[in-house]
Amino acid sequence: MNHNEFREVLKRAEQRKKKEKMERLIIFLSGLLAFMLFAGAGLYFLSNKEVSEPQVTNINKLPSSPQPPKQIEENNQIQPQNQITSEQPNIEQNQENKLEKQKETKQAEEKPNQKEQEKETKPTLKEQEKIVEKEKQKEIKQTEAKSNQKEQEKAKQTENKQKEEEKIVKKESENKQQPKMEEKPQQENIIYSIQIGAFSTEEKAKSVIKEQNLKNAFVINEGGLYKVLVGKFKSEKDARDYMREHDIKGFLKITK
């Protein structure tokens, strides 16, 4: 046998197995369907089966042969039993109708309650407008708070600047209030100058000199501050006279 023939034989065997399986499934499913049909027919027949009333013959129509007392009692017992069986389906139907009516009444009562609950849960147009207004007011308040914070920050910055300037002025006033230095034996080397101000940068000091058109003015750096000085006088009197003549505001400073 070739390899191809062997494959064909295997394929045929597999196909036969598949056919057998399909046939078994079909047989099994057909059996189930037949069983379900028979069972459904039996249940339908039993549910719709009516109790047949036995034929009771009148005693008057019978010939002269009298019935025994046992047969009469049996006939009397059969009649109430048939009446009970005929009354049972009517009672069950009435109970079912009552249950259906109760369900309908409950559903009818629940529907308006559901509608009321929906109305309560859904906000009206006025309520929606109020909500929108509240949200707008919140946004306005938030913007105002932010603007107030910015203004406060600006005010703090200005206060800090003012404080720094006040510190500089205090330092200058302290320098003014310092007691006069005792005259040294070598008074020839002492030089007096007029201090106009002290600034944090050299550019500011030079700009003041240009603005006021100060003559004989110069800048020195002491303690991290740039001080503007005018003139170099040999005596304190000469320096004060110069301040009066040129209307210069400041205080005297001894320089070498």
C-alpha positions in Angstrom: 0.0 0.0 0.0 1.2 3.5 -0.8 1.2 6.3 1.6 -1.7 8.0 -0.3 -3.8 4.9 -0.3 -3.3 4.6 3.5 -4.5 8.2 3.9 -7.6 7.5 1.8 -8.4 4.5 3.9 -8.0 6.6 7.1 -10.2 9.3 5.7 -12.9 6.8 4.8 -12.8 5.3 8.2 -13.1 8.7 9.8 -16.0 9.6 7.5 -17.8 6.3 8.5 -17.3 7.1 12.2 -18.8 10.6 11.7 -21.8 9.2 9.8 -22.4 6.7 12.6 -22.2 9.4 15.2 -24.6 11.6 13.2 -27.0 8.7 12.8 -26.9 8.0 16.5 -27.6 11.6 17.3 -30.5 11.7 14.9 -32.0 8.6 16.4 -31.6 9.9 19.9 -33.1 13.3 19.1 -36.0 11.6 17.3 -36.6 9.5 20.3 -36.7 12.5 22.6 -39.1 14.3 20.3 -41.4 11.4 20.2 -41.3 11.1 24.0 -42.0 14.8 24.5 -44.9 14.6 22.0 -46.5 11.6 23.8 -46.0 13.2 27.2 -47.5 16.5 26.1 -50.5 14.7 24.5 -51.0 12.7 27.7 -51.0 15.7 29.9 -53.4 17.6 27.5 -55.7 14.7 27.5 -55.7 14.3 31.3 -56.2 18.1 31.8 -59.2 18.3 29.4 -60.8 15.0 30.3 -64.3 15.4 31.5 -65.9 13.1 34.0 -68.7 11.2 32.3 -71.8 11.0 34.4 -73.1 7.4 34.7 -76.4 6.6 33.2 -79.0 6.2 35.9 -82.2 4.5 35.0 -85.4 5.5 36.7 -86.9 2.9 38.9 -90.4 3.6 37.6 -89.5 2.7 34.0 -88.1 -0.6 35.0 -90.3 -3.7 34.8 -91.9 -5.3 37.8 -88.5 -6.7 38.9 -87.5 -4.7 42.0 -84.0 -3.5 42.6 -82.2 -4.8 45.6 -81.4 -2.2 48.3 -77.7 -2.4 47.7 -77.9 -1.1 44.1 -80.1 1.8 45.2 -77.5 2.9 47.8 -74.7 2.7 45.2 -76.6 4.9 42.8 -77.2 7.4 45.5 -73.5 7.5 46.4 -72.5 7.9 42.7 -74.6 11.1 42.2 -72.9 13.3 44.9 -69.5 12.2 43.8 -70.2 13.3 40.3 -71.5 16.6 41.6 -68.3 17.2 43.6 -66.0 16.4 40.6 -68.0 18.9 38.4 -67.9 21.6 41.0 -64.1 21.4 41.6 -63.0 23.0 38.2 -65.4 25.8 38.8 -63.9 26.5 42.2 -60.4 26.5 40.7 -61.4 28.9 38.0 -63.0 31.3 40.5 -59.8 31.2 42.6 -57.7 31.9 39.5 -59.9 34.8 38.5 -59.7 36.3 42.0 -55.9 36.0 41.9 -55.8 37.7 38.5 -58.0 40.5 39.7 -55.8 41.0 42.8 -52.7 41.2 40.6 -54.4 43.8 38.4 -55.5 45.9 41.4 -51.9 45.8 42.8 -50.5 46.8 39.4 -53.0 49.6 39.1 -52.0 50.8 42.6 -48.3 50.6 41.9 -48.5 52.6 38.7 -49.6 55.9 40.3 -47.0 55.4 43.1 -44.3 54.9 40.5 -45.4 58.0 38.6 -45.3 60.0 41.9 -41.9 58.7 42.7 -40.7 59.7 39.2 -42.1 63.1 39.6 -40.4 63.5 43.0 -37.1 62.3 41.6 -37.2 64.4 38.4 -36.5 68.1 39.2 -38.9 70.7 37.8 -37.8 73.5 35.5 -37.8 76.0 38.4 -35.6 73.7 40.5 -33.2 73.2 37.5 -33.0 77.0 37.1 -32.3 77.4 40.8 -29.5 74.8 40.6 -28.0 76.7 37.6 -28.1 80.0 39.5 -26.4 78.5 42.5 -23.6 77.1 40.3 -23.2 80.5 38.7 -23.0 82.2 42.2 -20.4 79.6 43.3 -18.3 80.4 40.2 -18.6 84.2 40.9 -17.6 83.7 44.5 -14.6 81.6 43.4 -13.5 84.2 41.0 -13.9 87.0 43.6 -11.9 84.9 46.1 -9.1 84.5 43.6 -9.1 88.2 42.7 -9.0 89.0 46.5 -6.1 86.6 47.0 -4.2 88.3 44.1 -4.9 91.8 45.6 -3.7 90.6 49.0 -0.5 89.2 47.5 0.1 92.5 45.8 -0.6 94.4 49.0 1.9 92.2 50.8 4.5 92.8 48.2 4.1 96.5 48.5 4.2 96.3 52.3 7.4 94.4 52.1 8.9 97.0 49.7 7.9 99.8 52.1 9.4 97.9 55.0 12.7 97.6 53.2 12.7 101.2 52.4 11.8 102.1 56.0 14.7 100.0 57.2 17.1 101.9 54.9 15.7 105.2 56.2 16.1 104.0 59.8 19.7 103.1 59.1 20.3 106.6 57.7 18.6 108.2 60.7 20.6 106.1 63.1 23.7 107.3 61.3 22.5 110.9 61.8 21.9 110.3 65.5 25.2 108.8 66.2 27.4 111.0 68.4 30.0 113.1 66.8 33.3 111.4 66.7 35.9 112.8 68.9 38.4 115.0 67.2 41.5 113.2 66.5 44.8 114.9 67.0 45.5 114.9 63.2 42.5 117.1 62.1 44.2 117.9 58.8 43.3 114.4 57.3 39.6 114.6 58.2 37.2 115.4 55.3 33.5 116.1 55.5 30.9 115.2 52.9 27.2 115.5 52.6 25.3 112.2 52.3 22.1 112.4 50.3 20.9 108.8 50.4 21.8 105.1 50.3 20.6 102.6 47.6 20.7 98.9 47.0 22.2 99.3 43.5 24.8 101.6 42.0 22.5 102.4 39.0 19.9 103.9 41.3 22.5 106.0 43.1 23.9 107.4 39.7 20.3 108.1 38.5 19.7 110.3 41.6 22.8 112.3 40.8 21.6 112.8 37.2 18.1 113.8 38.2 19.2 116.4 40.8 22.1 117.6 38.7 24.4 117.4 41.7 27.9 118.8 41.3 31.0 117.3 43.0 28.9 114.1 43.7 30.3 110.6 43.9 29.2 107.1 45.1 30.8 104.8 47.6 30.0 101.3 48.7 29.6 100.6 52.4 27.9 97.6 54.1 26.3 96.5 50.9 24.8 99.9 50.2 25.7 102.5 47.5 25.8 105.9 49.2 25.6 109.2 47.3 28.0 111.9 48.7 28.5 115.5 47.7 31.7 117.5 48.1 34.8 117.1 50.2 35.1 119.8 52.9 37.9 120.3 55.4 35.6 121.6 58.1 32.1 121.0 59.3 31.2 124.6 58.9 32.1 124.7 55.2 30.0 121.6 54.6 26.9 123.1 56.4 27.3 126.4 54.6 27.3 124.6 51.3 24.1 122.7 52.2 22.3 126.0 53.0 23.5 127.8 49.8 22.5 124.9 47.4 19.4 123.8 49.5 20.7 120.2 49.8 18.9 117.8 52.2 21.1 115.3 53.9 23.5 114.8 56.7 27.3 115.1 57.2 29.6 112.2 56.9 33.3 112.1 57.8 35.4 110.5 55.1 39.2 110.2 54.6 
